[in-house]
């Protein structure tokens, strides 16, 4: 295998692992701050780091000034990929479990496919939320549908990003998108951030906040845009299919979440919907 391919697959593997760890880190942060505060901290912290990276990167040299339509486009990216996707995702995670959320985000590619496969997967979500006596628990169900709505926003965000990934490059595209997102989210989330007793947090909490702002936002997003220039949006989105197993095992080991037989059955129904969308005849 050529060195370039080895590098590419290494980066893709790193991206998936960073996405998986993001669920655990966010769940820890949500113990200390409401969803809007966590999202604002994540986006604003990442924006500050990305501005610094862009200031000293080679992409800045020779980069043409942004036009009016560029500002509008980055605003649209920030609304879909950060304000909607991230806020709904974190809100959903606050109501649901890590295992549920990791499974639900695999719906992203489904939103471009036929209704029957989508319906099968949504039925899987409902089944995830039955107790052992087959009574419906509504708390996780609400969170799961928040996460589902976030996946819809992420699917649209991925398609938008694919159209311009080659034009701007990963660093400017990530930097400008997160800067626009910080402008939208910081005024909303700052009051929640100021209520946190930052000097009295545990090292685990500091690590979780560092993870969501630096690793899963800056590093993962740079890899995401790098990969988006070299593979189709649908193939890149399909990498979310790898998250449920790794993330679920991690949630059991790190957060002591419990799995039920209904989750396993419901997850199987969801993944069946995923398989159906990949069949040539389903397009």
C-alpha positions as CSV (number, residue, x, y, z in Angstrom):
1,X,0.0,0.0,0.0
2,X,1.3,3.4,-0.9
3,X,2.4,5.8,1.9
4,X,-0.3,8.3,0.9
5,X,-3.0,5.7,1.3
6,X,-1.6,4.6,4.7
7,X,-1.7,8.2,5.8
8,X,-5.2,8.7,4.6
9,X,-6.5,5.5,6.3
10,X,-4.7,6.4,9.5
11,X,-6.4,9.8,9.5
12,X,-9.8,8.3,8.9
13,X,-9.3,5.8,11.7
14,X,-8.2,8.7,14.0
15,X,-11.4,10.7,12.9
16,X,-13.7,7.8,13.8
17,X,-12.0,7.3,17.2
18,X,-12.2,11.0,18.0
19,X,-15.9,11.0,17.1
20,X,-16.4,8.0,19.4
21,X,-14.6,9.6,22.3
22,X,-16.6,12.8,21.8
23,X,-19.8,11.2,23.2
24,X,-18.0,10.2,26.5
25,X,-16.4,13.6,26.9
26,X,-19.7,15.5,26.3
27,X,-21.5,13.4,28.8
28,X,-19.0,14.3,31.4
29,X,-19.2,18.0,30.5
30,X,-23.0,17.9,30.7
31,X,-22.7,17.0,34.4
32,X,-21.3,20.5,35.0
33,X,-23.0,22.7,32.4
34,X,-26.3,22.8,30.5
35,X,-26.3,21.8,26.8
36,X,-26.3,25.4,25.4
37,X,-23.3,26.2,27.6
38,X,-21.4,23.1,26.6
39,X,-22.0,23.8,22.9
40,X,-21.0,27.4,23.2
41,X,-17.8,26.5,25.1
42,X,-16.9,23.9,22.5
43,X,-17.5,26.1,19.5
44,X,-15.9,29.2,21.0
45,X,-12.9,27.4,22.3
46,X,-12.3,25.7,19.0
47,X,-12.8,29.0,17.1
48,X,-10.1,30.7,19.2
49,X,-7.6,27.9,18.5
50,X,-8.5,27.8,14.8
51,X,-8.0,31.5,14.4
52,X,-4.5,31.1,15.9
53,X,-3.8,28.1,13.6
54,X,-5.0,30.0,10.5
55,X,-3.0,33.1,11.4
56,X,0.3,31.2,11.1
57,X,-0.8,28.6,8.4
58,X,0.3,28.5,4.8
59,X,-3.3,28.7,3.8
60,X,-3.4,32.4,4.8
61,X,-0.8,33.4,2.2
62,X,-2.4,34.1,-1.1
63,X,-6.0,33.5,0.2
64,X,-8.3,35.9,-1.5
65,X,-10.5,38.3,0.6
66,X,-13.9,36.9,1.4
67,X,-16.8,38.2,-0.7
68,X,-20.3,39.0,0.5
69,X,-21.5,35.6,-0.7
70,X,-18.7,33.9,1.2
71,X,-19.8,35.4,4.5
72,X,-23.4,34.3,3.8
73,X,-22.2,30.8,3.0
74,X,-20.1,30.4,6.2
75,X,-23.1,31.7,8.1
76,X,-25.2,29.0,6.6
77,X,-22.5,26.4,7.4
78,X,-22.4,27.6,11.0
79,X,-26.2,27.5,11.4
80,X,-26.5,23.9,10.0
81,X,-23.3,22.4,11.3
82,X,-22.9,24.1,14.6
83,X,-26.0,25.9,15.8
84,X,-28.4,23.2,14.8
85,X,-26.3,20.0,14.6
86,X,-24.2,20.6,17.7
87,X,-27.0,22.1,19.8
88,X,-29.5,19.4,19.0
89,X,-26.8,16.7,19.4
90,X,-25.7,17.9,22.8
91,X,-29.3,18.4,23.9
92,X,-30.2,14.9,22.8
93,X,-27.2,13.5,24.6
94,X,-28.4,15.3,27.8
95,X,-31.7,13.5,27.7
96,X,-30.5,10.1,26.4
97,X,-27.6,7.7,26.8
98,X,-24.3,7.6,25.0
99,X,-25.1,4.2,23.5
100,X,-28.5,5.5,22.1
101,X,-26.9,8.7,20.7
102,X,-24.1,6.8,19.0
103,X,-26.6,4.6,17.3
104,X,-28.9,7.5,16.3
105,X,-26.2,9.5,14.5
106,X,-25.8,6.8,12.0
107,X,-29.0,8.1,10.4
108,X,-27.2,11.0,8.7
109,X,-26.9,9.2,5.3
110,X,-30.4,8.0,5.5
111,X,-32.0,11.3,4.9
112,X,-31.1,11.1,1.2
113,X,-32.7,7.7,0.7
114,X,-36.1,6.1,0.2
115,X,-38.8,6.4,2.9
116,X,-39.2,2.7,3.5
117,X,-35.6,2.3,4.8
118,X,-35.9,5.4,6.9
119,X,-39.2,4.2,8.4
120,X,-37.6,0.9,9.4
121,X,-34.8,2.7,11.2
122,X,-37.1,5.1,13.0
123,X,-39.1,2.1,14.2
124,X,-35.8,0.9,15.6
125,X,-35.4,4.1,17.6
126,X,-38.8,3.6,19.2
127,X,-38.0,0.0,20.1
128,X,-34.8,1.2,21.8
129,X,-36.9,3.0,24.3
130,X,-39.1,0.1,25.5
131,X,-38.4,-1.3,29.0
132,X,-38.2,-5.0,29.7
133,X,-41.9,-5.1,30.3
134,X,-42.5,-3.3,27.0
135,X,-43.6,0.1,28.5
136,X,-42.3,3.1,26.7
137,X,-39.8,5.3,28.5
138,X,-40.1,8.8,27.1
139,X,-37.0,10.5,28.5
140,X,-34.5,8.7,26.2
141,X,-37.0,8.9,23.4
142,X,-37.0,12.7,23.5
143,X,-33.2,12.7,23.5
144,X,-33.0,10.3,20.6
145,X,-35.3,12.4,18.4
146,X,-33.2,15.5,19.3
147,X,-30.2,13.6,18.1
148,X,-32.0,12.4,15.0
149,X,-32.8,16.1,14.1
150,X,-29.1,16.9,14.6
151,X,-28.1,14.2,12.2
152,X,-30.4,15.7,9.6
153,X,-28.6,19.0,10.0
154,X,-25.2,17.3,9.8
155,X,-26.2,15.5,6.6
156,X,-27.1,18.9,5.0
157,X,-23.9,20.4,6.4
158,X,-21.8,17.6,4.9
159,X,-23.3,18.2,1.5
160,X,-22.7,21.9,1.7
161,X,-19.2,21.4,2.8
162,X,-18.3,19.0,0.0
163,X,-19.2,21.6,-2.6
164,X,-16.5,24.0,-1.3
165,X,-13.9,21.8,0.4
166,X,-11.5,22.0,-2.5
167,X,-12.0,25.8,-3.0
168,X,-11.1,26.9,0.5
169,X,-9.0,24.2,2.1
170,X,-9.4,22.5,5.5
171,X,-7.9,25.2,7.7
172,X,-9.8,28.3,6.3
173,X,-13.0,26.4,5.9
174,X,-12.9,25.1,9.5
175,X,-11.7,28.4,10.9
176,X,-14.3,30.6,9.3
177,X,-17.2,28.2,10.0
178,X,-16.3,28.0,13.7
179,X,-15.8,31.7,14.0
180,X,-19.3,32.3,12.6
181,X,-20.6,29.6,14.9
182,X,-18.9,31.3,17.9
183,X,-20.6,34.6,17.0
184,X,-24.0,32.8,17.1
185,X,-23.5,30.6,20.2
186,X,-21.3,32.6,22.6
187,X,-23.9,35.3,23.5
188,X,-26.4,32.4,24.3
189,X,-24.0,30.1,26.2
190,X,-21.8,32.6,28.0
191,X,-24.0,33.0,31.1
192,X,-23.9,29.2,31.6
193,X,-20.2,29.1,31.2
194,X,-19.7,31.9,33.8
195,X,-21.6,29.9,36.4
196,X,-19.1,27.0,36.3
197,X,-16.5,27.0,39.2
198,X,-13.6,26.4,36.8
199,X,-10.9,26.4,39.5
200,X,-12.6,23.6,41.4
201,X,-13.1,21.0,38.6
202,X,-11.5,17.6,38.6
203,X,-8.7,16.7,36.2
204,X,-11.2,14.4,34.4
205,X,-13.5,17.3,33.9
206,X,-10.7,19.5,32.5
207,X,-9.7,16.7,30.2
208,X,-13.3,16.4,29.0
209,X,-13.6,20.1,28.1
210,X,-10.2,20.0,26.4
211,X,-11.4,17.0,24.4
212,X,-14.6,18.6,23.1
213,X,-12.9,21.9,22.2
214,X,-9.6,20.7,20.8
215,X,-9.6,17.1,19.8
216,X,-13.2,16.5,18.6
217,X,-13.7,20.0,17.3
218,X,-10.4,21.3,15.9
219,X,-8.5,18.1,15.1
220,X,-11.4,16.0,14.0
221,X,-12.9,18.8,11.9
222,X,-9.6,19.5,10.1
223,X,-9.4,15.8,9.3
224,X,-13.1,15.8,8.3
225,X,-12.5,18.6,5.7
226,X,-9.2,17.0,4.5
227,X,-11.1,13.7,3.9
228,X,-14.0,15.5,2.3
229,X,-11.7,16.7,-0.5
230,X,-10.7,13.1,-1.3
231,X,-13.9,11.1,-0.9
232,X,-17.6,11.5,-1.5
233,X,-19.9,13.1,1.1
234,X,-22.0,9.9,1.3
235,X,-18.9,7.7,1.9
236,X,-17.6,10.0,4.6
237,X,-21.0,10.2,6.3
238,X,-21.2,6.4,6.3
239,X,-18.2,6.3,8.7
240,X,-20.7,7.1,11.4
241,X,-21.8,3.4,11.0
242,X,-18.6,2.5,12.8
243,X,-19.4,4.5,15.9
244,X,-22.1,2.5,17.8
245,X,-20.0,-0.5,18.7
246,X,-16.9,1.4,19.9
247,X,-18.9,4.1,21.6
248,X,-21.3,1.7,23.3
249,X,-18.5,-0.4,24.7
250,X,-16.7,2.8,25.9
251,X,-19.9,4.0,27.6
252,X,-20.3,0.8,29.5
253,X,-16.6,0.8,30.7
254,X,-16.3,4.5,31.4
255,X,-19.8,5.7,32.3
256,X,-21.2,2.4,33.6
257,X,-24.2,2.6,31.3
258,X,-26.3,-0.5,31.2
259,X,-27.4,-2.2,28.0
260,X,-30.8,-4.0,27.7
261,X,-31.9,-6.7,25.4
262,X,-34.3,-4.2,23.8
263,X,-31.4,-1.9,23.0
264,X,-29.6,-4.8,21.2
265,X,-32.7,-5.8,19.3
266,X,-33.6,-2.1,18.4
267,X,-30.0,-1.5,17.4
268,X,-30.1,-4.5,15.1
269,X,-33.3,-3.1,13.4
270,X,-31.5,0.3,13.0
271,X,-28.4,-1.3,11.5
272,X,-30.6,-3.3,9.2
273,X,-32.0,0.0,7.8
274,X,-28.4,1.1,7.3
275,X,-27.6,-2.1,5.3
276,X,-30.6,-1.6,3.1
277,X,-29.6,1.9,2.2
278,X,-26.3,0.6,0.9
279,X,-27.9,-1.9,-1.5
280,X,-27.5,-0.8,-5.2
281,X,-31.3,-1.0,-5.7
282,X,-32.0,1.3,-2.8
283,X,-30.7,4.5,-4.5
